[in-house]
Amino acid sequence: MPYRFVELLPKEFEKFEQQHALGTYTQSIAQYHVLSARGRHPYLIGVKHYERVVAAALVLTETTRFGSVFLFDRGPLIDFNDRALCHFFVTKSRQFAKQRGALYIEWTPNVTYLVTNNKGNMQQSVNDSFMTTMSGLGFQHEPFTFGMSTTGSPSWEYVKDISDLSDEKSILKSYSKNVQYYLKKNKQFGIQLRELSLTDLPSFKALTESTAERLHYHDKDLAFYESIYDIYGDDAIFVFAELNFETYIASERDKVSALEQKLVKINEKISKYPNQDKFKRQYHEFEDQKQHHSQRIQKATKQFSDAGQATVVVAGALFIKQPQEMTYLYSGTYEAYKDYYGPYQIQDMMIRRAVALGIPRYNFYGISGRFDGSDGVLGFKTAFEGHARQLVGRFILPVRPLKYKAYRALKKITGRA
């Protein structure tokens, strides 16, 4: 057989991953360097057909009391329809793991199990054939999970196909009416977007930490964000949405002044034509608008005073760029400024960028998989009109069967199975 199992050179792996349909940031060479820097002892393994790479995986390791675990996060990158190749890769990667003291192998392939609309209604048949394939390779499927996690890849995610979008008009039209409305508001507020430098990352960390504390989840540490920035380079995009109170308040005052002038003129018409109700209606409309802008000024003036600075961060997010997709990874919003709709403008900018770069898919990333109203982020993501996908989940291949059986028994006893 002309197949050879090898440890790949970083350049070999990168070239293969960048062109593979299942490629994603968790299987990228940049992620390999991040994991290495954080002491996760990753490997780059693969299969060559003569000198051509035909399968590959970035493998990270975790430690248990019974031995290490070989994790294929959204991997491997392989043609799952090629049975001979899959059997060869599984056999050789199991041997590779055993030689390094592994207890078991865990795959979480970047393969869709089912697709739903925004309400959770299935749009295609479930991918049971993939489950059969994995069973034939000796893997055990773990029960499907729901809910959000910041410690691993999500089992559910929300994705928007942007391959048929081409210009500003088609992009805007692809959003829900709510998003279109919020983007108009962004322009009125004068929200500005700014890409961050390395020195901005402590401020980014402060934002994500504040959000994590409010929503009760675990945030990444500053060193993690710094390593992403350094290693991913231009493929990691940190963005802030910012509001300048002085500019915003001045703009609102100009609008109030313009409305006051209109009210004077309308008053003159009412005096001249007291029986014309349309002028009275116009007066009330302009008066309502004036009050609305005056309330904005009052609110922003207080926020300006509380902030003690002219420019504040409204929201921020981190994105990872891949040829296959643009991934919305981590983010935060300050509760005090949520009414300025900064997150919508950030997403719009990044969707536009992905379209301009010819990236076919925009990945809003994790959702809980529950469509009963309990998922706080689902409504935000579905407003951009994509679809939900449940991945095929976790598959376990014991490397040392007896030891693995004892390990699972212990986990069951301790209630961590």
HUHUGI-V71467 format. One record per residue. N is the residue number from 1. RES is the residue in one small letter. NEAR is the number of other ideal C-beta (glycine too) atoms within 12 Angstrom. Layout:
BEGIN
n={N & N}
res={RES & RES}
near={NEAR & NEAR}
END
This chain:
BEGIN
n={1 & 2 & 3 & 4 & 5 & 6 & 7 & 8 & 9 & 10 & 11 & 12 & 13 & 14 & 15 & 16 & 17 & 18 & 19 & 20 & 21 & 22 & 23 & 24 & 25 & 26 & 27 & 28 & 29 & 30 & 31 & 32 & 33 & 34 & 35 & 36 & 37 & 38 & 39 & 40 & 41 & 42 & 43 & 44 & 45 & 46 & 47 & 48 & 49 & 50 & 51 & 52 & 53 & 54 & 55 & 56 & 57 & 58 & 59 & 60 & 61 & 62 & 63 & 64 & 65 & 66 & 67 & 68 & 69 & 70 & 71 & 72 & 73 & 74 & 75 & 76 & 77 & 78 & 79 & 80 & 81 & 82 & 83 & 84 & 85 & 86 & 87 & 88 & 89 & 90 & 91 & 92 & 93 & 94 & 95 & 96 & 97 & 98 & 99 & 100 & 101 & 102 & 103 & 104 & 105 & 106 & 107 & 108 & 109 & 110 & 111 & 112 & 113 & 114 & 115 & 116 & 117 & 118 & 119 & 120 & 121 & 122 & 123 & 124 & 125 & 126 & 127 & 128 & 129 & 130 & 131 & 132 & 133 & 134 & 135 & 136 & 137 & 138 & 139 & 140 & 141 & 142 & 143 & 144 & 145 & 146 & 147 & 148 & 149 & 150 & 151 & 152 & 153 & 154 & 155 & 156 & 157 & 158 & 159 & 160 & 161 & 162 & 163 & 164 & 165 & 166 & 167 & 168 & 169 & 170 & 171 & 172 & 173 & 174 & 175 & 176 & 177 & 178 & 179 & 180 & 181 & 182 & 183 & 184 & 185 & 186 & 187 & 188 & 189 & 190 & 191 & 192 & 193 & 194 & 195 & 196 & 197 & 198 & 199 & 200 & 201 & 202 & 203 & 204 & 205 & 206 & 207 & 208 & 209 & 210 & 211 & 212 & 213 & 214 & 215 & 216 & 217 & 218 & 219 & 220 & 221 & 222 & 223 & 224 & 225 & 226 & 227 & 228 & 229 & 230 & 231 & 232 & 233 & 234 & 235 & 236 & 237 & 238 & 239 & 240 & 241 & 242 & 243 & 244 & 245 & 246 & 247 & 248 & 249 & 250 & 251 & 252 & 253 & 254 & 255 & 256 & 257 & 258 & 259 & 260 & 261 & 262 & 263 & 264 & 265 & 266 & 267 & 268 & 269 & 270 & 271 & 272 & 273 & 274 & 275 & 276 & 277 & 278 & 279 & 280 & 281 & 282 & 283 & 284 & 285 & 286 & 287 & 288 & 289 & 290 & 291 & 292 & 293 & 294 & 295 & 296 & 297 & 298 & 299 & 300 & 301 & 302 & 303 & 304 & 305 & 306 & 307 & 308 & 309 & 310 & 311 & 312 & 313 & 314 & 315 & 316 & 317 & 318 & 319 & 320 & 321 & 322 & 323 & 324 & 325 & 326 & 327 & 328 & 329 & 330 & 331 & 332 & 333 & 334 & 335 & 336 & 337 & 338 & 339 & 340 & 341 & 342 & 343 & 344 & 345 & 346 & 347 & 348 & 349 & 350 & 351 & 352 & 353 & 354 & 355 & 356 & 357 & 358 & 359 & 360 & 361 & 362 & 363 & 364 & 365 & 366 & 367 & 368 & 369 & 370 & 371 & 372 & 373 & 374 & 375 & 376 & 377 & 378 & 379 & 380 & 381 & 382 & 383 & 384 & 385 & 386 & 387 & 388 & 389 & 390 & 391 & 392 & 393 & 394 & 395 & 396 & 397 & 398 & 399 & 400 & 401 & 402 & 403 & 404 & 405 & 406 & 407 & 408 & 409 & 410 & 411 & 412 & 413 & 414 & 415 & 416 & 417}
res={m & p & y & r & f & v & e & l & l & p & k & e & f & e & k & f & e & q & q & h & a & l & g & t & y & t & q & s & i & a & q & y & h & v & l & s & a & r & g & r & h & p & y & l & i & g & v & k & h & y & e & r & v & v & a & a & a & l & v & l & t & e & t & t & r & f & g & s & v & f & l & f & d & r & g & p & l & i & d & f & n & d & r & a & l & c & h & f & f & v & t & k & s & r & q & f & a & k & q & r & g & a & l & y & i & e & w & t & p & n & v & t & y & l & v & t & n & n & k & g & n & m & q & q & s & v & n & d & s & f & m & t & t & m & s & g & l & g & f & q & h & e & p & f & t & f & g & m & s & t & t & g & s & p & s & w & e & y & v & k & d & i & s & d & l & s & d & e & k & s & i & l & k & s & y & s & k & n & v & q & y & y & l & k & k & n & k & q & f & g & i & q & l & r & e & l & s & l & t & d & l & p & s & f & k & a & l & t & e & s & t & a & e & r & l & h & y & h & d & k & d & l & a & f & y & e & s & i & y & d & i & y & g & d & d & a & i & f & v & f & a & e & l & n & f & e & t & y & i & a & s & e & r & d & k & v & s & a & l & e & q & k & l & v & k & i & n & e & k & i & s & k & y & p & n & q & d & k & f & k & r & q & y & h & e & f & e & d & q & k & q & h & h & s & q & r & i & q & k & a & t & k & q & f & s & d & a & g & q & a & t & v & v & v & a & g & a & l & f & i & k & q & p & q & e & m & t & y & l & y & s & g & t & y & e & a & y & k & d & y & y & g & p & y & q & i & q & d & m & m & i & r & r & a & v & a & l & g & i & p & r & y & n & f & y & g & i & s & g & r & f & d & g & s & d & g & v & l & g & f & k & t & a & f & e & g & h & a & r & q & l & v & g & r & f & i & l & p & v & r & p & l & k & y & k & a & y & r & a & l & k & k & i & t & g & r & a}
near={14 & 13 & 25 & 22 & 31 & 28 & 26 & 32 & 18 & 23 & 14 & 26 & 38 & 29 & 22 & 36 & 39 & 26 & 19 & 30 & 23 & 35 & 36 & 41 & 39 & 41 & 45 & 44 & 32 & 34 & 40 & 37 & 25 & 33 & 30 & 21 & 21 & 21 & 14 & 25 & 23 & 35 & 34 & 38 & 41 & 41 & 39 & 27 & 22 & 12 & 12 & 19 & 35 & 30 & 40 & 43 & 49 & 43 & 42 & 35 & 30 & 26 & 18 & 24 & 15 & 25 & 25 & 30 & 33 & 42 & 38 & 47 & 36 & 42 & 44 & 51 & 42 & 40 & 23 & 34 & 13 & 19 & 17 & 21 & 32 & 29 & 25 & 28 & 40 & 36 & 23 & 28 & 42 & 32 & 19 & 27 & 34 & 24 & 18 & 24 & 20 & 36 & 35 & 40 & 45 & 39 & 45 & 37 & 37 & 42 & 34 & 31 & 32 & 28 & 26 & 28 & 18 & 25 & 16 & 27 & 13 & 19 & 18 & 17 & 12 & 22 & 23 & 15 & 17 & 29 & 24 & 16 & 28 & 35 & 17 & 16 & 32 & 23 & 32 & 23 & 27 & 22 & 12 & 20 & 22 & 22 & 21 & 29 & 20 & 23 & 15 & 23 & 35 & 38 & 34 & 38 & 39 & 40 & 37 & 40 & 23 & 35 & 18 & 15 & 31 & 15 & 14 & 17 & 13 & 16 & 29 & 24 & 16 & 29 & 32 & 22 & 15 & 18 & 32 & 23 & 17 & 32 & 32 & 19 & 22 & 31 & 19 & 23 & 34 & 29 & 38 & 26 & 30 & 26 & 25 & 30 & 16 & 19 & 11 & 24 & 30 & 21 & 27 & 38 & 29 & 22 & 39 & 36 & 26 & 23 & 32 & 22 & 16 & 18 & 20 & 11 & 23 & 18 & 26 & 27 & 19 & 21 & 18 & 29 & 34 & 27 & 26 & 37 & 31 & 21 & 26 & 30 & 19 & 16 & 31 & 36 & 35 & 42 & 37 & 38 & 42 & 35 & 41 & 26 & 32 & 21 & 21 & 35 & 28 & 21 & 24 & 31 & 22 & 17 & 25 & 26 & 18 & 18 & 26 & 22 & 16 & 22 & 26 & 18 & 18 & 26 & 21 & 15 & 22 & 22 & 15 & 12 & 15 & 12 & 11 & 15 & 13 & 14 & 23 & 20 & 15 & 22 & 26 & 18 & 18 & 28 & 22 & 16 & 23 & 27 & 20 & 19 & 29 & 22 & 17 & 30 & 26 & 18 & 24 & 33 & 20 & 16 & 31 & 26 & 15 & 15 & 22 & 11 & 16 & 18 & 24 & 35 & 40 & 40 & 42 & 41 & 41 & 39 & 37 & 38 & 33 & 38 & 26 & 33 & 41 & 38 & 42 & 41 & 38 & 35 & 42 & 38 & 35 & 32 & 18 & 22 & 34 & 21 & 25 & 36 & 31 & 41 & 41 & 39 & 37 & 43 & 44 & 38 & 33 & 39 & 38 & 28 & 26 & 36 & 29 & 18 & 24 & 18 & 29 & 22 & 37 & 41 & 43 & 41 & 42 & 36 & 37 & 29 & 30 & 22 & 24 & 12 & 12 & 16 & 26 & 20 & 32 & 30 & 23 & 31 & 37 & 28 & 28 & 40 & 29 & 36 & 31 & 41 & 37 & 34 & 39 & 34 & 36 & 29 & 35 & 33 & 35 & 28 & 31 & 27 & 19 & 15 & 22 & 27 & 18 & 20 & 28 & 24 & 15 & 18 & 19 & 12 & 11 & 11 & 7 & 12 & 13}
END
